[in-house]
Amino acid sequence: MVLWRGRLFFRQYIKNKKRKYGVKFYELCESNGMILRIKIYCGKSETSAEMGHGADVVFELMEDYLDKGYMLFTDNFCNSVALAKALTTRKTYICGTLRSNRKGNSKDLVKKKQKKGEVAWCRNESVVLCKWRDKREVLTITNMHKVESVEVRNRNGKVTMKPNIIRD
């Protein structure tokens, strides 16, 4: 979101943000930070009933990159099980965090209580949902990983075990 306090009919108000007013952007970027495509949110529009607004944004930004085997990393705003399945059919890989209240999530996995360092996961066709707890629980979704624990070294040199989905 880009700060904007002036008059603009598509200015957004988000009460939880430090800068509450602004213009909302969706960006498709390369791993080095180079921006490939931008979409400015201009208010409500028709969305597909099955997948919602976040999935529509992903398909619009990825239009030229589908069916080519690209890997897409997204945040929890866009992700859903339906989106991951749809991208699998389009030969595009996706990985990212997932909101626990999304439609299609495994209820057993979401409700499961974990101790620090524990990993729980479930597979739904080609889509893997993984829940891991460090300081708090993190729910992830992917269609390009097999769940396995890997060693990760933090900036202090301490080695811990994390799922490869979290590392990536």
N, C-alpha and C positions, 0 to 999 in steps of 0.2 A: 504494500500500500504506500502510495506517495502522498505526503502531507499536502492538503489543500483546504484552506479555510474560506476561500471566496465562494461566489455563487456559481453553482454548476448543478444541473439537474441530475446527473449520475454520481454525485458525490456520495460517499458511503459514511455511515456512522457506526463504529464498532466500539461499544462501551468498555471492553476489556483491554483495549490497546492504549499505549502511552499517548500516541497521537490519534485522537478519536475520529477525526474527520480526514478524508482523503479520497484518492482515486485508486480503485482496486485494479491491479494488473495481474494477468496470468502470463507466465513466460515459459518458453521451451528453450533450455540452455544446454550447451555441451558441457562435458565434465570440467573443462578449463574455465568455464564462466561465460563464454561467448554466447550471446543471445541469438537464437535462430528465428523465433517467432514470438510475437506479443499479441495478446488479446486484452482489450480494455473492457471491464464489466460496465455495461450501460443500463443495467436494470433487468427486471424479469423478462424472460423470453420463454418460448415453448421448449420443454425438455422431454426427452424420452421417458415414458412412465416407468420403465423397468430399471434403468440405471441412474437417472437423475442428472442434475446440473454438472456435477464434478466430472462425470464420465463424458458428457457432451463437450466440455472444455478440453479434455484429454484427446478425444477424437478429432476435434477441430484443429488443435495445435499439431497433432501427429499426422495429419492428413497425407503429407508427402512422404512420410517415413514408415508407414505401415507396410507389412508384407516383405520387409527387408532384413529382419532379424535384429533390429535395434533393441537395446536395453534401456528401459525407462525407470527412473527412480522418482517416486512421488511422495508427497506428505499425506497425512490422514484425511485431508479435505476431499481428495479425489478418489481414493481407493475404495474398492468394494469387491466382493467375490464375483459379482456379475461382470464387472469391468475386466477383472483378471481373466475370466473365461472367454470373454469377447476378444481380448487382445491375443489370447492363445490361438484362437482360430485365425487371427490375422498375422500369425508368425512374428509377434512382437512380445518381448519379455518385459515384465513389470516387477518391481520390488519396492516396498515401502512400509510405513507405519499404517495402522488401521484403527479406526474408532471402534470401540467395543460394542456400540449399539447399532452397527450397520446391519442391514437386512442381509440374510444369507450366512451370517457368522455362526459358527458352532457354539451352541449354548453351553455345552459341557466345558469347552475350552475356556470360554469367557468367564464362567463362574468359578473355575478352579482356583483355589488358593495355593500360593507357592511360597517357598522360602528363598532367600537370596541365592542366586546362581542356578536355580532350577529351570529346566526347559520342558515345556509341554508343546506338542504339536499335533495337527491332524491334517489329513490330505483329503481333498474333494476333487476327484479326477486329476487334472494337472496342477491344481492350485494348492499350495501349502500355507496353512495358517500356523504361526508359531508364537507362543507366549513365553517370555523370558522375564525374570525378575532380577534386577540389580538393586538400585535404590527404590525404584517403583516398577510396576509391571509395564511391559512394552509388548503390544500386540502387533505382529507384522504379517504381511501377506506377500507371496512370491509365486511365480510360475517358472522360475529359472534355477532354483536351488534344491538340493537335497539337504535335509537338516543334519548337520554334524557340528560338533564342538571343535573350535580351533583356539590356539593360544594367541592372546593379544597382549601386547606390552603397552602400558600407559606411559605418559610423559615422565613419570618418576622412575620408570624402569620395572615396575611391578608387573608380573605376568599373571593373567587371569584367563579362565576359559569362558568363551562366549560362543553363541551360535554363529555360523558363517553368514547368516542373513543380517545379523546385527553388525558384524564387522564390515560388510559391504555397504 
